[in-house]
Amino acid sequence: MDLGVRWKLHGDGRNPAPGAVVRPDERLSWPRTVGLGAQHVVAMFGASFVAPVLMGLDPNLAIMMSGVATVIFLLATRGRVPSYLGCSLSFVGVAAIIRAQGGTSATVTGAVFVVGVVLFLVGLAVQRFGARIIHAAMPPVVTGAVVMLIGFNLAPVTASTYWPQDQWTALLVMLFTGLSVVCLRGFWSRIAIFLGLVFGYVLSWACDRIFGKIHSVDAGGKVTDHWRLDLSGVGRADWIGLPHFHGPSFQWSAILVALPVVIALVAENAGHVKAVGEMTGDSLDDRLGTAISADGAASMLSTAVGGPPNTTYSENIGVMAATRVYSTAAYWAAAGFALLFGVCPKFGAVVAAIPGGVLGGITVILYGMIGLLGAQIWLHGRVDLRNPLNLVPAAAGIIIGVGGVTLKFTDTFSLSGIALGTLVVITGYHVLRAMAPAHLKTQQPLLDSGTSAYDDEDSSSEGPDQRAGS
C-alpha cells in the first residue's frame, strides 16, 4: 500500500531549475529537506505556541501533538497534500467563552473533541458523495473569498501583537526577507523566510547590546522597558521533559459554544486544499474528504490527551508559496522536529524566544501571501467581480472576517471573524443566487459536477456557453 513515503530526487537535489517546483512526491537532498522542515516548524511555531497559551493549554504538548497530527494527515492523504497541522486559532475565542462560564481546561478540550468528531464525519460525507458537495456549496467565488479572509484575518495579529514590539526590527526583517526571496538564487532563496528569522534573531541580540532595552509593548501587551531578545526562559527550561497530559470533560453548554467553528474549519480546510492544489497545479478534489477527516481525527487524538485542536496551517502554505517546494518529505522532517520539541523544553524555549518584532516582519509577508492566493483562485476560476452575485457576498464576508465583526446571539454565544465571514459568504451567495435573475446566474457555473477550476487549460479554448455547461 502506497503511504506516500517514497520520494524521487528532484534534479541533482541541490538547485532546482529557474521556475521549477519541487512536487509533493519529490525531494531535494536530505540536508536541504531537513532544513526546509526546520523552516516549516519555525513558521508555525509562533502561532502554535501562542494559541495554546491563549487557550490555557500546555504549549509543549501542542507542539508535540502538531507533529503527531501532521504524520496522521500525511499518511491519510497518501502524501498528496503537503500541509502542516498546527494549533487552530479558530478556537481561541471559544476557549475564552468557555472559561468565562467557569469551564476548565478539560471542559475546553472536551468541547473541541466533539468538534473534531463532527469534522471527521463531514469528511466521511465528502468521501462518500464526492467533492461536488463542497464545490456546490463553495464555487470559486466563495472559496477565493474564504481563502482571502483566512489569510487577511491574520493581519491584526501582525499589526497589534508582533509589529509594535519592535517596529524597526520588523521593518528590517521584512526588507531582508523580501530581498532574499527576490535576489538570492537556488536553495538560499527557497529558505529566505528561515534566513529572515535568523537575521532578525541576530539583529535583536545586537540591538540589545548596542542600544540597551527597548521601550515598547511586550509579548503580554504591556508597555515596558524590556530586552528585544529574552533568553531567560531558555536558562530555566529543562533539556528533557514530558508535557502535561489530561483527559477531556464534556458539558453541553461548552459543546454548543464550540460547534459553530465546524463551519470555519470545513471552509478553511477546503480553502487550504484548493490553495495547495492551485500552487502545485494538481487537482486534489479526491483528497478533500480525506483531508477534512484527517483534520478531525488529529484533533480528536490531540484533545483526548489534553492538547489543542489541529488544522492545516496557512503559515506553512505561505512558506510553500515563497519556496515553491511542495515536497511532503519536508513535512515529515517538520513533524520529527515538532516531536523533539515536545520532549525538549529548552530547545522549544530557544525558538519561542524569537522576538515579536522579528515575527512581525516575517508574518507581513507570509499572511499576505496566503490572502492573495484567494485572488489567484478567482483568476483561475474566471470569477467576474463585475457580477453583483459574486461581488456582494464576497465583499461583505471579507470585510466581516478581516475586520473581526461580531454577531451576538446571546450573552454566551456569538459568531465573529472567520466563522461569521465564512457563513456570510456561503449563505449570502446561495441566497442571492436563488433570487437573482437568470442572466446573472449564467456568468458563473457552480462546479456542482465535481470538477475543479485549478488550472483548466482546455477551458481557455471554450466559449462562455461551453464552460457554463461543463
N, C-alpha and C positions, 0 to 999 in steps of 0.2 A: 504494500500500500504506500502510495506516494504521500509523504508528510511535508513535502516542500523544504527538505533539509539538505538538498543537493544543489550546488551552485556551479555554474560554468564560470571560468575565469574570463573576465572582460578584457579583451585585448592582451596587453602584456601585464595587466594587473597594476599598472602604475599610473599612466596618464591617458585617460580616455580621449579620443579624438575630439577636436572642437565641435561643439554642437551635439555630441553623442550623449546618450543617457545610459546609466547602468541599470538594467532591468531587474525586477524582483528575483528572477532565477539566476542572476549573475552576481559576481562579487569582484572586488579588487583584491590585491594581495592581503593576506591576513593581518599584517601590521596596520595597513591602511583601513581595513574593515573594522578592526578593533578601535582605531582612532575615531572613525565615524560613529561607532557605537557609543564611545565616550561623549562625543558631541551631542548625540541624541539624549543621553542622560542629563547632561548639563542643561540642555534646552528645556527639558521638562521639570528639572529639579526645583526651580523656584516655585512654580505653581503647585507641584506635588508636595512640597513641604509646607507652603502657606495654607493651602486648602484644609488639610487635616488639622493644622493648628487652629484655624478659624472654627472648625467643626468640633474642637476639643478632643481630637483623637491623636494617637501616637504617630508622629511623622516618620519615625524609623520603620514602623510597621507598614505605613503607607507606601514607603519606597520599596520595601521587600515585596509586598503584595502586588505592586505595579509590575515588578519583574515576573512574578508568577502569572499575573493576568496576561501579560504580553506573550508569554510562552503558550498559554491556552489559546489565545487569539491566533497566533501564527500556525499552530497545529490544526486548529479548527478550519481555518481558511486555506490550508494546504500551501501556505507560503505565497499566495497570490495577492494578498492585500498587505503591503508593507505599512505597518502602523504600530505606534507605541500606545499602550494603555496606561494612563495615569489617573490620579485622583480627580474626580469630576468636580468642577467648580459650580455646577448647577445646583448642588445640594447644600452649599454654604448657607444660603438664606433659609432653607428648610430646617437645617440643624439649629439655626438661631431661634426659629419659631418654636421648635420642639423643646429646646432648653428653656425658653421663656415660659413655657407651660409647665415647667417643673420636671421635664424629662432628663434622663441621664444619658451617658454615652451608649449604654446598652439599648436604651429606647431609640436613640438616633440610628444605630446600626440595625436594629430590628425593623424599623420603618423602611430603611433603604434596602434591606434584604428583600422585602416584599416587592419593592420597585424592580429589583433585579429579576425576581420571578416573573413579573408581568412582562418585562423587556424580553426575557428568554422566550416566553410564549408568543409574543409578537413576532420574534424572529422565526419561530417554527411556522407561524401562519404564512409569513412571506416565502419560506421554503416550500410550503405546500401549494400555495396558489400562485406563486411566481412574483417576480419583481414588479409585474404590471400593477399590483395593488398599491405599491409605493409610487410608481410613476403616475398612476391615475390620480392619486392624492397630491403628488408633488411633481408637476411638469417642470421644465427648465426654468420658467419664470419664478416658480415657487422655490425650487432647490437653490437657484442662484441667490435669491434674496436671503434664504436661510443661511447659506454659507457666508454671505457677506455680513449679516448681522452677528453671526457667531464670531467671526474674526474681529469686526469693529467693536463688538461688545466688550472686548478685552482692552480697548483703548483707555478707559478710565483707570484700569489697573496701572498702566504705564504712567498716565498723566498725574494721578493723585497719590500713588503709592511709591513707585520707583524713581521717577524723574526728579521730584522735588528733594530727594535725599542728597543729591549732588548733581545739579543741572549741568555744570561744566564738564564733569567726567562723562555724564550721559551723552552730551553733545560730541565730545571727542571720540567716545566709543562708537557712536553711530557713524561718524565720519570715517573712522578707521575701518569699521566693518564693511561699509559701503565701498570704500576704495579697495579693500581686499577682495570683495566679490567681483569687482569690475576689472581691476588691474593685475591681480595675481593670476598665474597660469597653472594649469594642471591640477594636481591634488591639492595644492595650497589654496587655490581659490574655492575648492569644494569644502574646505574646513574653515572658511572665513569666519563663521559665527563662533566657532571654538577659539580661533585666534583672537577675535574681538573680546571674548571673555577673559582670556589670558592677559591681553593688553590692558584691559580695564582693571584687572586684579593687581597687576604690577604698577599701573598708574596710580591707583588709590593708595597703595603702600608708599610710593614715592611722595605723593602729595602730603600724606600724614607726616613723613619725615621732614619735608621742606616747609610746609605751611602750618603744621600742627592740626589741632582739631577743627572740624567744620561746624558752623552754627546753622543747623537746618533741622528739618523733621527727621526723626529716626525711624526705624522699622515699625515702631509702635505708634507712629503718628504724632509724637510729641516733639516740640521744637526745643532742642538742647544742643550743647556742645558735645560732640561725640567724634570718635575716630571713624574715618571712612571704612577702613578695614579692621574689623574687630575679631581678633583671633582668640579671645579669652575662652570662648566655648570649646575651642579645639583642645586647649590645655586641660580642661575639666573632663572631657569625654574619654571613655574607655576605648581601648583598641578593639575588644571583642565583647559583645553582649547581645542578648536577645531582646527584641521589643516586647511590649506589654500586650498580652492577649486577653480577650474577654468575650463572652457569649452575648448574643442579641436578646432583647426583650421586646415583646410585641404588645402594642397598645393601639386600639383602633383610631383614636384621635390623632396620634402621630402618623399612622399609616395614611389616613385621609389627607393629611397635610402634604405628605411626600408624593403621593400617586400622580399628581398633575405633571411632575417632572418627566414622566414617561414620554409625554408629548415632545418635550425638548430633546430627550435622548434619542428617540426614533428619528426625528428630523436631523439631529446632529450627526448620528451615525450615517444616515443616508447621504447627508451633505459631505461628510468626510470620505465615504467610499466613492462618491461621484468625483470629489476633488482629486483623489488618488487616481481614479480612472482617467480623469482629464489630463493629469500630468504624465501618466505612463502611456496613454493612448490605447489602453486595453479596457474593453467593456467588462465591468465587474458586476453586471446585473445578477448573474447566477451565484455570486458570493454575498449578496446583500443580506439575505435572510440569515446566512451562516454568521456573518459579521455581527448582526444585531443579537443573535442568540449567544455568540461567544462573549459579547459585552455583558449580557445578562448573567451568564454562568460565572464569569470572572468576578462580577460584583457580588453575586451570591456567596462565592467562596471567600472573598475578602471580608465582607461584613459578618460572615459566620464566625470569624475569629477575632473580630473587633476592629477591622480595618475599614477604610472608607470605600465607597463605590468607585469603579474604574470605567473609563470610557476612552475612546480613541482621542488622541491629543492633537489639537490644531497646531500647537507649538512645533511638534515634530513634523507635521505636514509642511510647515513653513521652512524647516531645515531641509526637507527634500526638495522644496521649490528652489531653494538657494543653491544646493549642491548638485541637483539633478542625479543623485544617486539613490535609487529606489530598492537597493538590494535588501532582502529580508535577513541576510546574514548579519548586516549591521544591527538589526533589531534584536537578533539573538545575542549579539555581543552586549547590546544595551541592557537586555534582561539579565545577563550574567553580572554586569556591573551593579545593577539595582539590588540583586540578591546579596552581593557582597556588602553594599552599603547598609542593607538591613541588619547585618550582624557585625558591622564595624562603625559604631557611633562616631569615632574620631574622624574617619575619612569622610563620613557624611557631614560632620561639622565643618570640615575644610570647604566643601562645596557650598554648604549653607551659609558660609561667611562671605560669599560673593556680595560685594556692596550693592545696595539698591540702585545707586546711580549707574553702575555697570549694567544691571538688568534693564534699567530704563533705556539705555542706548540700544541694547540688543532687541528688546521687545518692540520698539518702534518699528523696526524692520520686519520682524517675524509676524507680528499681529497684522501689520498692513498687508503682508504677502497673502495670508490666508483669506483676508477680507476681499482682496482683489481677485482671488480665484473664483469668487461668486460672479464677478463681472465676466470672467473668462467663460464660465458656464453659459451665461447669457449670450455671449458672442457665438459660441459653437452651437447653441440651441436656436440661434437666429431669433432671439426674443425681440419683438418690436415694442419698444417702450413708448412709441407714439400712440399705441393702442391703450386706451384708458383701462381696459380689462386687465392688462398687465401692469400698467403704471401705478394705479391706485393702491391695490393691496401690497405691492412690493414697497412702495414709498412709505405707507403707513406702518407696515411691520418693521422695516429697517429703523425708522425713527423711534418707534416704541422700544425695540430691542436695544439699540445703541444708546438711547437716552435714559434707559432704566425706568421707563414709565411703569407705574404700579396700578393695578386694578384691584381694589379691595372689596371682597365679598362680605366677610365678617371680620370680627376682631382677631380671629385666629387663622383665617385663610385668605390669601391673596395671590395673584399672579403678576409677575414682573419680568423685565429683562428678556432673555432668550425665550423663555416659555411663553410669555404673553405675545412677544413679537412673532414667534413661530405660529401661534394659534391665529393671530390676526391675518398673517399672510395666507395660511392654508384655508381657513374658513372664509376669509374675505374674497379670495379668488373664486372659490367654488360657488359661493352665494351670488356674487356678481355675474359669474358665468351663466348660472341658471336663469338670471333675469335679463341678461344682455341681449341685444338684437343679434340676429343671425350673422350679419356682416362682420361683427367684431369677433365672433367665435371662430370663424374660418381662418383667421390670421395666425392662429397658434394651435397646433394639434396637441392633444392631451398625452400622447405617448402611452395610451392605455393598451397598446398591443404588446407591451413588454419590451419594445425596442428602446434604444438609448440614443442620445444625441451627443456622445462624447466627441466624436470626430468622424462624422459621416461624409466620407469623401464622395460617395456616389450621389448624395443628395445635391451636390453643387451643380450637377448637370440636369437636375429635375426642375420642372416648373413648380410654382406655388401650389397648383392644384394637385400635382402628383404627390408632393410632400405631405399635404394635408390628408391625403387618403392612405398614407402608409401606416 
